[in-house]
Amino acid sequence: MNKSNAVIIEDEIPAARLLHSMLFSLRPGWNIEMIPGSVDDATEWFASHEHPELIFLDIHLTDGDAFDFLSSAKPKSAVIFTTAYDQYAMRAFSVNSIDYILKPVDEKRLSDAISKYESLRGRGWMQSDNYMETLLDVLKHPEKKYRSRFLISGTDNFWSLRVEDVAYFYFEERTTFAVTSNGREHILDLSLNKLEEQLDPSQFFRVNRQMILNVDAIDKAVPSFKGRIRVEVYPPFKSDIVISDGKASAFKLWLNY
């Protein structure tokens, strides 16, 4: 991987210094610069400097927010957001191009975000014309409406299934099933990837490739070997539900929101 130029835009100097130190430790070959954490100052910097490949951007700046900066500076850069666990993080930046890091910054989470950036950069994705347009749209509409119901077809009729009544979704034999709190199963004509985009991330969590859980369906979460978490749900699922060590931190943060 070629050397990257990165900047940190953060209004809290101690937080900026900590992030800089962690980045230098993870990618010592990178050129990393801290610039002022205000919309006006950061925009002025971008107007007079070559744009870096990557920005670590705080959502809340001293005189505005990330949307104000991106709209003004129009950076030709990939963006990794740093944020407290507020409505922006709850939307999970579910668009495939976007990542975020919760404060206080966890080194493993930072490393994962960098790896995602490097993967996208390696595939040339960051050069797509709609990258910044998509970013701005995500920030501009924090009030995104999530799916509230599904149309279920029966043998001779159809009805509406409320999302809040679904305990979990699972994928098996090329079919997606919705299981309600009373144990009934319904077939959906949607992939789990599409469902994940349409469901409220404050209520639903993608625990693995086969399953999405409603927080209200979780009966117990038990630490397992090698940092994994075993989850018990109601109604019970037919096999063990295990969350990998890579997703365990995000799962705990989600439960704690």
Order of alpha helices (4+ residues) and beta strands (2+ residues): beta-alpha-beta-alpha-beta-beta-beta-alpha-beta-alpha-beta-alpha-alpha-beta-beta-beta-beta-beta-alpha-beta-beta-beta-beta-beta-alpha
